[in-house]
Amino acid sequence: MKVGGLFAGIGGVELGFKKAGFEISWANEIDKNACITYRHNHKHTLFEKDLKDLQTSEVEKVDILTAGFPCQAFSIAGHQKGFRDDRGNVFFEILRFVDDLSPKVIFLENVKNLVGHDKGKTFKRITYELEERGYTLKYKVLNSCEYGNVPQNRERIYILAFKDKKIAEKFNFPKPKKLNKKVTDFIDSETEEKYYYTNSRYYKQLKDEMKHKDTLYQWRRVYVRENKSKLCPTLTANMGTGGHNVPLVIDDKDIRKLTPRECARFQGYPETFSFPEKLANSSLYKQIGNSVTVPVIEAIAKELKKAINE
Ligand SMILES: C[S@@+](CC[C@H](N)C(=O)[O-])C[C@H]1O[C@@H](n2cnc3c(N)ncnc32)[C@H](O)[C@@H]1O
């Protein structure tokens, strides 16, 4: 079963499918730095360009099309005018691939609130477009800490669209997995000086508010939020920019932010996945925050495989 990946980032979806036994044929990504990391770790063809400029005739036909796409609002006006006004929306680029490649299964990943986005119109439109093309949809919100055996709170919606209704009926989302790892299993006892807040103007505030070594914290512009469930807060694309959503920890030495490697661990990336040294940390944090929790993708892909082979 061959997979083609759209909006591939650093290839977390592709890695999960590969681990489940699928063959990745090709992927597409526009971001130059994400492509550097992608090529550093994956051997298959990566088309580095805007999806709008990728022709379906350039790629091999695939059975499964994946896309963790950016979510933009669809316009109502477009809906009424037969969708013409929405051509700028990347979702329509996915549909171009659906129409031309006719994949057996489409796998979509997005933020949890996709269903409520733009008062439910976005999700309604996605459902409409896929069902009109003969696909049967199944979707569920899964939290990485319940389905990936990683202590990260990350709720994402996973949508699978099946051309064959019988496979849709056979497919079940994975069952929750017992979380048997703690945040401290993912943290190095100490690291490079640049990650520490010892000389930061916020150091005193952090010292006063951060008390537990087995807990992760998050810098929220002007205050620190403790994760009371002893999980890593949702890692975000902007966590490396310094001002917001920065994940913080107390290690054996002092208070510091998580390293990109630690963040990758919380996304379930193996240690063998390597990050190119020439890339700036800000770029790595963005890539990892934008990515997926690999074991969650793997678990879904394994269930998909079962449903196809049954
Ligand atoms: C949410 S991230 C998906 C990350 C991916 N699932 C991973 O595991 O790394 C969305 C990705 O879509 C890419 N993207 C956005 N617009 C694009 C376009 N028009 N063409 C190609 N890629 C695009 C972004 O650069 C980003 O890497």
The ligand as an ORCA input file, in Angstrom:
! r2SCAN-3c Opt
* xyz 0 1
  C       0.681     21.464     10.584
  S       2.104     21.341      9.614
  C       2.124     19.589      9.289
  C       3.348     18.931      9.822
  C       3.527     17.457      9.523
  N       2.348     16.675      9.718
  C       4.681     16.901     10.373
  O       4.552     15.823     10.929
  O       5.727     17.537     10.467
  C       1.592     22.014      8.071
  C       2.704     22.077      7.037
  O       2.149     22.504      5.803
  C       3.118     23.283      5.134
  N       2.401     24.088      4.110
  C       1.562     25.120      4.342
  N       1.079     25.608      3.178
  C       1.636     24.858      2.190
  C       1.533     24.883      0.775
  N       0.761     25.775      0.152
  N       2.222     23.961      0.066
  C       3.012     23.041      0.688
  N       3.147     22.973      2.036
  C       2.472     23.874      2.787
  C       3.757     24.085      6.235
  O       5.036     24.579      5.854
  C       3.805     23.067      7.386
  O       5.028     22.391      7.423
*
